[in-house]
Amino acid sequence: MFKILWGSVALLLLSVSSVHAETADLSGAWRLPGGATFFVRQVGTEIWWFGEQSPQNPRWTNVAHGTVNGNVIRVQWVDVPKGRTNHTGTLALQVVAPDHLVVIENPNDFVSADWHR
């Protein structure tokens, strides 16, 4: 009986987690431990952002566009001239909680710290 109940509880928790990530509004200022900030706007399943390493004289700044699918955000990003770098790439983040993202795919050596707001 315990196993059946536990299985039902686990299934229920997975279902709630999936629905939450798809319906959560991820818009807001997301910060990384090193001081970088990403200003995210979610419009339906689309994600847009402006990110900067620091507000004054940043080493890098970028913009990104992508989508949310289930608990995963996938974006294409490109550096913009406010910063000194000139790179582009892709990134995938997992929505762990409404205020916590974790980088899960980072093929272009993008910032890999956990994101919090």
C-alpha positions in Angstrom: 0.0 0.0 0.0 2.8 2.4 0.9 4.5 1.9 -2.5 1.3 2.6 -4.4 0.6 5.7 -2.3 4.2 6.8 -2.7 4.0 6.2 -6.5 0.9 8.3 -6.7 2.4 11.1 -4.7 5.6 11.1 -6.8 3.4 11.2 -10.0 1.4 14.0 -8.6 4.5 16.0 -7.7 5.9 15.6 -11.2 2.7 16.7 -12.8 2.5 19.8 -10.6 6.1 20.7 -11.3 5.6 20.4 -15.1 2.4 22.5 -15.1 4.1 25.1 -12.8 7.0 25.7 -15.2 4.8 26.1 -18.2 2.5 28.6 -16.5 5.0 30.5 -14.4 5.8 34.0 -15.4 9.6 34.1 -15.5 9.8 37.8 -16.2 12.0 39.8 -13.9 15.6 40.6 -12.9 17.6 37.4 -12.5 21.0 37.6 -10.8 24.0 35.4 -10.7 26.5 35.1 -7.8 29.2 37.0 -9.7 27.0 40.1 -10.1 25.7 39.6 -13.6 22.0 40.5 -14.1 19.6 39.3 -16.8 16.4 41.3 -17.4 14.0 38.6 -18.6 10.6 39.1 -20.3 8.3 36.1 -20.9 5.5 36.5 -23.5 3.5 33.3 -23.6 6.1 30.6 -24.3 8.7 33.1 -25.7 11.6 34.4 -23.7 13.5 37.6 -24.3 16.3 39.0 -22.3 19.1 41.7 -21.9 22.0 40.5 -19.8 25.0 42.4 -18.5 28.1 41.5 -16.5 27.8 44.9 -14.6 25.9 48.2 -15.2 29.1 50.3 -15.5 31.7 49.4 -18.1 30.6 45.8 -18.5 33.0 43.2 -20.0 30.0 41.6 -21.8 26.3 42.4 -22.5 23.9 40.3 -24.5 20.4 39.8 -25.8 18.6 36.5 -26.2 15.4 35.1 -27.6 14.0 31.6 -27.1 11.2 29.5 -25.9 10.0 27.7 -22.8 9.0 24.1 -23.3 7.9 22.2 -20.2 10.6 23.0 -17.6 13.3 23.9 -20.1 14.2 27.3 -21.6 16.2 27.3 -24.8 17.7 30.5 -26.2 20.0 31.9 -28.8 22.0 34.8 -27.5 24.3 37.4 -29.0 26.6 39.9 -27.5 25.8 43.6 -28.1 28.1 46.6 -28.2 27.6 47.9 -24.7 30.2 45.3 -23.6 33.6 44.5 -25.0 33.0 40.9 -26.2 31.6 39.8 -29.5 30.2 36.2 -29.2 27.0 34.3 -30.0 25.6 30.9 -29.0 22.9 28.9 -27.5 21.9 28.0 -23.9 19.4 25.8 -22.1 18.2 26.3 -18.5 16.0 24.2 -16.4 13.2 25.8 -14.3 13.9 24.3 -10.9 11.5 26.6 -9.0 9.7 29.9 -9.8 12.8 31.8 -8.6 15.6 29.4 -9.5 17.1 28.4 -12.9 19.9 26.0 -13.6 22.1 25.9 -16.7 21.8 22.4 -18.3 23.3 22.9 -21.8 26.1 25.3 -22.3 28.0 24.5 -25.6 29.4 28.1 -26.0 30.9 28.5 -22.4 28.2 30.9 -21.4 27.8 31.9 -17.7 27.1 28.6 -16.0 26.0 29.7 -12.4 22.6 29.1 -11.0 20.2 32.0 -11.7 18.0 33.5 -8.9 15.5 36.4 -8.7 
